[in-house]
Amino acid sequence: MGLKSNVLATLSSTPVKWINFAFANRMMSPIMYRSLYGLVDGGTIKCEVDSSLDDTAKYDADNNKLIASDGSYGETYFYQKALLIHESSHAILDCFYNGRDMNNNKATGITVLADETIAYLAQAFYLVAAKGNMPSKTTAPDYKAVAIVQPRLDAIMKKGWTGCDTIYFTTADVTSLQTAIKTDPNYSDWASLAVHNG
């Protein structure tokens, strides 16, 4: 189908309706992903293939690009779809929370640590809602995120979707996830400010 089609299909897929949470005074909700769909569909956010990447995807905030290792990324595998949600969450933080918080108050930026925490939580919401293959490396951030999200989201899913069940996470709630991010060599810059420039 092509990377852009796969991103759009993932953003509009059923599990996304369960992504509804707040952390660091930023909220992620189904409407945010629907709004991002419009930016991707309209070309404000580009989708690009970089074959030098090894079965992964990333968001380039400086150039407003979602980049993946090949054009079929996210077409079949849940872990790829979940990573597209993770990277799309960075795009949401960049495009919709640049200099503002969820109450539309002026805000200084958030750290890479908070930015990654939000993206990993969104990824976990998607995986749990999709009943996809769960992460297996117990020390990895994605595993810790699923462990935090699963009991809370399972309880909501048992009641049925209302669109009104926002889960508010505190720093204490996500301690294990943030510890895993801090110790991951990919996030040596965790204390710096994330790039959110719209």
N, C-alpha and C positions, 0 to 999 in steps of 0.2 A: 504493500500500500504506500510506502514512503513514510519518512520520519514525521513530517507535518501531520499527515493523516493519522498516524499512530498516537501522536500527542493529543490531537483533537478527540480521537476515540477514547483515550484514557481520561481526559478531562471531563468528558460527558458520560462516562461509564457509571453504572449504578452504585458501586461502592463509595463514590465521591460524596453522595448525599449524606453519608455518615460522618464525614470530616467536619466536626463542629466543636472547636475548643479555643481556649485563650491561654496565652502565656506571655509574660513580659509586656503586658498591655497591648498585645497584638492579637487579633482574632482571626482564625481561619474557619471559613464556613463554605457550604456548597455554593453560595452566590459569588464568593471570591473566585472560585475555580471556573464558574460560568463566565464571569467577567474576563478572566484570563483567556478563556476560550476565544472570546471576541478579539482580544489583542493578537493572539496567535493566528486566528483565521484571517484577520485583516492585515497581517504582515508587520504590525508594530513590533511584535516579538518574532524574530526569525528562527527557523529550525535549520540546523546545519549538521552535516556529517563530517566527522574527523576520524579517519581510519587509523590514526596513530593511538587513539584511545583503545583500551583493552576491555571490551564488553562492559562499558559504563556510559554514563551521561553526566553532563554538568551544565550549570547556568553561568553565562558570562554577563555579569551586571553592567560592565562598561559598554558592551555592545548590544545589550538586550537580545541575547541569543541562547536558545536551548540547543545544546550540542550533544550528539550521541555517536557511538562508535560505528554504527552503520544504519542504512536506511530502513532496515527491518526492525530496529530497536523498539521494543514495546509492543510488537505485533502479537506475540504469542505468550511470553513468559511473565508470570506474576511479579517476579522480583524486578524485572525491567519496568513493568508498568508502575510498580511501587516507587522505583527510583525516579521515574518521570514525574510522579506526584511530588517526591522530595524536591527535585530540581524546580518544578513549577511553583512550589511553595517559596523558594528563594526569589523567583520572579515576582510573585505576589508581594512579598515584603519589599522588594526593590521598587516596584511600580506603584503600589497603592499605599505604602507606609513610609514613603520618602519624606522625612521631616515631620511626620504626624503619627499619633498613636490611634488606637481603635475608637477613641472618643473624639477624634479629629482635633485634638489639642496639639499644639506645637510640641515636638519631642526631639531630643537629641537621638542620634542613632542607637542601635543596639549592637552588642558585641557579636563577634563571630560565634561565640559560645551560645548565646541566646538564639541567634539566627539558625544555627545548626540544630539546636534543641527543637525549635518549632518544626523544621523540615523533617527531622527524624520522627517526631510525634505524628505528623501528617502521613508520613510513609507507613507508620505502624497502623494508623486508623484504616488506611486503604487495605493493607494486608489482612488485618483482622476482619474487616467487613467483607472482603472478597474471599475469605477462607482460603487464601493462597498459601504457598509453601512458606513456612516460618523460618526465620534465620536460625542457623545452628551453632554459630560461634558465640559461646556464652559471654565472652568479654567484649564483644563488638557493640557499638552504639545502636545498631538496628535491632539487635536482640534485646538490649535493655529497654528500648522504646516500646517494643511489643509487650514486654513483661509489665510495663507501667500502664499501657493503654488497654490491653485485653480484658482484664476483669471489669473495668469501668464501662467499656463499650459493649461487652457481652450483656451486661445488666440492662443497658438501654435498648439493645437490639431485641432482647426478650420481650420488652414492653411494646415494641413496634415504633416505627419512625413517626415523629411528629414535626420535625424540623425545628423544634424549640429546645432541644436538649444540648445545651452548651456545657462542656466540661471545662472547668477552670483549674489549671494546674499552678501550683505554687513551686517555688524553688526547691522546697523540701520534697515535694512529690517527684521531682526529676533528678534528684541527687545522683542516683546510680547512672543515669544516662549522661549527665554532665561530666561525671568522673571518667566515663568511658570515652567521651569526646576529648577531654583534656589529655588523656594518655594515648590517644590515637595519633601517630606521626603525621597523618594528613592534616591535622588541625593544630599545628605548632603555633599558629597565629590566633588561637582561640580568644585571647584577651584583647585583641585589637577590634576596632569598629568595623562592622560589616559594610560593604559598599552598597548603599541604597541611594541611587541618583535619579530614579524615575525613568 
